[in-house]
Amino acid sequence: MTSTLSPEEAQRHYEANAAKQDSQAWYEDEAFRVLIACADFGGAREILEVGCGTGRLAEILLRDQLPSDARYTGIDIAPAMLARAAKRLSPFAPQVTLKPGDVTLGLTAGTATLDRVVATYLFDLLSPAHSKNLISEFHRVLKPDGLMCLASMTPQTSDGDTTILTQIWRLVQKRWPWLVGGCRPVELHALLDDKTWKVMANETVSPKGVISQILIARKIDPHTTDRDSRQ
């Protein structure tokens, strides 16, 4: 059985390690690049990032991708992360809202109000039950045809290969989850119901042996006809 950190344990870990968070860029940046290329942020006006961390992805989006009238909201469980994000995103302050929050309890955003929801390296630390609930919340808050944009550590590449580093990471996480911040490789596509999501992109990258999955899925209204949902 895979161990996961409780929300309280995760908050303590990331509060204590906020200063080290950006050191993960060596494996996250390639996933960010693919996610950005697949998610058409240029057409988005209302964006929510769940688990925004220090704002590293948000800075790229606000600087290079989002329209000048777009509004970005970032949520994180650790105040120390939000403090770093606020400093980094200060040049874009009129467009930015940062909020503390435990997303395992749900989202405060209104129904069908967002163009994009983004979560990178978040589902790999959530329990399966919390993951399912959060995916449902993403579906609720997205506008019709809105996009869910995810990146996560994953156990194998699109070709079914794995790496020694990924295998070691899984073993460490099962026995000492706090050493890796509770993160473990997960399969994002397994969380989706094909009646409510249409996968637009599903790719993997593996810089230096850490495999990440990038998944972009479009919201489907389950009340539409089968023909409409395939268009």
N, C-alpha and C positions, 0 to 999 in steps of 0.2 A: 504494500500500500504506500502511495506517495504522501509525504507529509507536506502540509502547507502552513504558512504563518497565519495567525489570526490577524484581523485588521489592527488590533492594538499592538501586536508584535511587529507588524509591518511598519506601522507608524514610528515606533521606537527605533527600528533599524534605519529607516530612511531619514529620520530626523538626525540621527547620530552620524550618518554617512553622506549627508548632502554635499559636503565639500569634495567627495570622491566621485560623485555621480558622472561627471563629464568625462572621466577616464574611460568610460565604456564606449566612447566614440569609435574606437578601433573596430568594433564589430557592428555598431548600430548605424553608422553613417551610410554604409552601402544599402542597408534596408530602407533607410530614409529616402535615399535617391530613387529607388524603385517605387516606393509608395507614392512619392511626389509625381513621378512620371505617369503613374496609372490613375491618379485620382482627380484630375482636371480641377485643381483648386482655383484656377482663374475664373471659373464660372460660379464660385461659391460666395455667398454674402454673410451667412451665419454659420460659424464653425465652433464646435465644442471639442476640446481635447481633454480626455479623461486620463488622469495620471500624467500631468504635463511636466512633472519634474522641474528641472532648472530652466525650462523654456527654450532648450536648444533647437528642437524641431520648430517650435512656434516662431522663433527668430527667422529661420529660413523661409517659412511660409509668408510671414508678414513683410519681409524684405524683398523677396523674389517672386512670390507666387500669387498672393491674394490681391484682389482689387483694393484700391485706396479707401473705398467705403465699406469694406468687409468688417465684420465685428467678430472678434475672437474671444472665447471664454475658455479658461484653463482651470481645471480642478485637480487638487492633489491633497493627499491625506497628511502630508508633512509640512508644517509651517516653514521650516528651514528651506525646503525646496521652493516654496512660493516666494520667499524673500529673495532668493537668487533669481527666480524667474522675473520678479518685478524689476530688479535692477537691470537684467539683460534686455527686457522688453520696454524699458522706459522711453526709448525713441518713438515707440508706437503707442504710447499711453492712451491717446484718445480712442483707439480701436480695441483696447484690451481690458478684460475683466478677469481677475484671478480670485478664486474662491477656495477655502478649505472645505474638504468634504470626504466622507467615507462612502464611496460609490456602491459598496455592497448593500447599502440601505436604499438605493435607488437614486434617481436623478430629479432635480428640481425644475429642469427645463420643461416648458409647455409642450403639449402634444403637437406633433407635426409642425415644428417651428425651426428646424435646423436643416441646412444643406449638406453638412458633413459632420460626422462624429469620428474622432480619431482616438486610437488607443495603441500606443507602442510599448511593448515590453511590460504589459499590465496583466494580460490573461495568463501569462506564464507564472504568476504568483497567486492568482485567485484559485479558490477551490472550484471543483466542477459545478456545484450548485450555485455559487456566486457568479460564475461565468455565464451560465444559462440565464440567470435573472438579469444580468447586465446586458446581454444580447437582446433580450426582450425589451428592456428599457431603451436601448438604441433604436429599435424598431419603432417604438412609441414616439420618440422625440423627433425623428427624421421626417422631413416633408415627403410627400409622394415622390418616388424616384430619387430620394436622397441617397448618399453614399456612406457606407460604413468602411473606414479605412484602418486596417489593423496590421501590426507587425509583432512578431513574437519569436522567441526561441522555439525550435521544433526539432523532433528527433531524427529526421532524415530529409534528404534533398528530394526534389521533384522526381528524380530518377530512382529513388529508393535506396540511395547510399547514405551511410552515416560516417562519422569521424570519431577518432579516438577521443578528442577533446569533448565532444558532445556526450559520449558514453561515460567519461569520467565525471562530467558535470552532473549527469543523472544520478550516478552512484553517490556523489557527495550530497546532493540535494535530499535524497531519500534518508540519509543517516544524520546529516548535520545541516538542515535547511537554512539556518541562520547564517551560515558561512557564505551563501550565495544569495542572500536577501530573499529567500523563499522561492526564487525563480527556478523553473524547470522547463524542459522542452515539452511543448504541447502541440496538438494538431488543431489549428483554428477551424478548418473546414468541418471538423466533426461537431462543432458547436451549432452549426447552421441547419435550419429547416428549409428545404428547397421550395416549400410553399410560401415562404415569407421573404426569402432572399434569393437574388440572382447573382451568382459569382461573376464578376467582370474581369478579375485578374487574380491569379493564384500562383505565385512564384517563390522560389527560394534562392538565397544567397548564402555563401559560407566563407566569409573572409577569415583567414587564419584558423579555420577549423570550427568556428562557431556557426551553426546553421540557423538561419532565421527564415521564417515564412512571412510573406507579404500577401495579404488577402484584401481585395476590394470587392464589396458586395452592394448591390442596389436593392433598396427596399421594394418589396412587392406588397401590394394591398391584397390580403387573402380573399377579399370579396370580389376581386376582378375575375374575369373569365380566364380559363386556361390559355385561350388565344391571346388575350391582352398581356398576360404575364410573360409570354414568350417573346414579345416584341421588344 
